[in-house]
């Protein structure tokens, strides 16, 4: 019996979550050189793009909420 291959949606989610971690730590500047180089070779572009969009939306939302709390 062969082990079942993971579903494509699971693979995409796992890759996107790895990319999300890579993008978040890179934005803060906490990425080690060897981790960054490993990410360049292993992460897919579509995962990084999705993660970048998620991080950008999160930052904009956080800023809007913060400004609304301070202003009023």
C-alpha positions in Angstrom: 0.0 0.0 0.0 1.4 3.4 -1.0 1.1 6.4 1.3 -1.4 8.8 0.1 -0.2 12.1 -1.4 -1.4 15.2 0.4 -4.2 17.1 -1.2 -3.2 20.0 -3.3 -5.1 22.4 -1.1 -3.2 21.1 2.0 0.1 21.6 0.1 -0.8 25.1 -0.9 -1.9 26.0 2.6 1.3 24.6 4.1 3.5 26.4 1.6 1.6 29.7 2.1 2.0 29.4 5.9 5.8 28.8 5.5 5.9 31.8 3.2 3.8 33.9 5.6 6.4 33.2 8.3 9.3 34.1 5.9 7.6 37.3 4.8 6.8 38.4 8.3 10.2 37.8 9.7 11.8 39.4 6.7 9.7 42.5 7.1 10.8 42.9 10.7 14.4 42.1 9.8 14.8 38.9 11.9 15.7 36.5 9.0 19.0 34.7 9.1 21.0 34.6 5.9 20.9 30.8 5.7 17.1 30.8 6.3 16.6 33.4 3.6 18.7 31.5 1.1 16.8 28.3 1.9 13.5 30.1 1.3 14.8 31.4 -2.1 15.3 27.8 -3.2 12.3 26.1 -1.6 9.4 28.5 -1.6 7.2 28.9 -4.6 6.5 32.4 -6.0 2.7 32.0 -5.6 3.0 31.2 -1.9 5.2 34.3 -1.4 2.7 36.5 -3.3 -0.3 35.3 -1.3 1.7 35.7 2.0 2.7 39.2 1.0 -0.8 40.2 0.2 -2.0 38.8 3.5 0.7 40.7 5.4 0.0 43.9 3.6 -3.8 43.7 4.3 -3.0 42.9 8.0 -0.7 45.9 8.3 -3.2 48.3 6.6 -6.0 47.0 8.8 -3.9 47.3 11.9 -3.0 50.9 11.1 -6.7 51.8 10.4 -7.8 50.3 13.7 -5.0 52.0 15.5 -5.7 55.5 14.0 -9.4 55.1 14.7 -8.7 54.2 18.4 -6.4 57.1 18.8 -8.5 59.7 16.9 -11.8 58.9 18.4 
